[in-house]
């Protein structure tokens, strides 16, 4: 019995050594990047790791995303402009990065035409990717676009810190390199940095939807064109009084909505119009400002693919994908408006609508790529309303 026990103990120890070796070689990928780097927060907290991607320092707003998949989409989401993205899922890079093929003149697998984040932070980075659709590694992609990544970070501790302290400004500091200055994307109108400079039309159909580009995700355009709409995406500062449309969509985008007050002021002139308005993410906050409400900064934002929302009046719940750091103050809305959806975790506004009117908006993403798609029906509802109003005109 003693010999059997010793054999089992020895076999168990050998198995444990093999597992540890595999994890270190395959997931930490220390052979790919051994240059030390640190995540330094404005409050003085420091989290150490190793650099991959571009070996350049960076600064921005440190935010967390709880999604298990979808890093190519998240990294190219304009709503993340100016931010250092911390991915809480421990294994990143294993399925590489898809090709930059286009479909209907839109990148097929990305939410914009470039990386939008200022830096990426992961617990484990896997440089050897395995996926039928992959064209290169995550590290190669980051390096080509001069975006630094830091792996080997205790992202659990970093996430707990940000949840306790709130969103912080952060830096990626690399051993031997000059430390960058702090950068706060909320201090400027970053929508102007991600919006297009001229109008672009996609698709064809009997309905003409104009999308105000505050940093529009590509899949919003896809969701409209695949439902038979002709979509014209216009720059954020377009004079909407001179634009012909059947329905108006206010897109997602980065930064403090107060910095986009000029957009809200233009939307005010559209609120008395019967033609429907639909806002998504930042578009919800802009519509709230246009309606006379106010917005506030959330402690650490809602970012990930698992945010529960409840619809007022129906008792229905949905799991949603979200990416925003601000919300509309429900108490600031006039009696003409009402809360449409609320967040199941903190009861903040997740949607608002004009009572008895055609205008409405949601904080979450009904067009979510990688899912969930529980609320994709909202595009159908929007286009049905647009069609009904058009027939009545």
Secondary structure, DSSP 8 states (H G I E B T S, - for coil): -HHHHHHHHHHHHHHHHHHHHHHIIIII-TTT---EEEEEETTS-EEEEEEEE----EEEEEEEE--SS-HHHHHT-GGGTTEEEEE-SSEESTT-EE---EETTEESS-SSSS---SEEE-SEE--S---TTEEE-HHHHHHHTT-EEEES--HHHHHHHHHHH--EEEEEEETTS-------GGGS-THHHHS-SS-EEE---SEEEEEEESS--HHHHHHHHTTTEEEEEEETT--GGG---SEEEE----S-GGGGHHHHHHHHTTTTSSS-EEEETHHHHHHHHHTT--EEEEEEEEEEEEEEEEETTT--EEEEEEEEEEEE-GGGS-TTEEEEEEETTT--EEEEEETTSS-EEESS-TT-TTS--TTTHHHHHHHHHHHHHHHH-
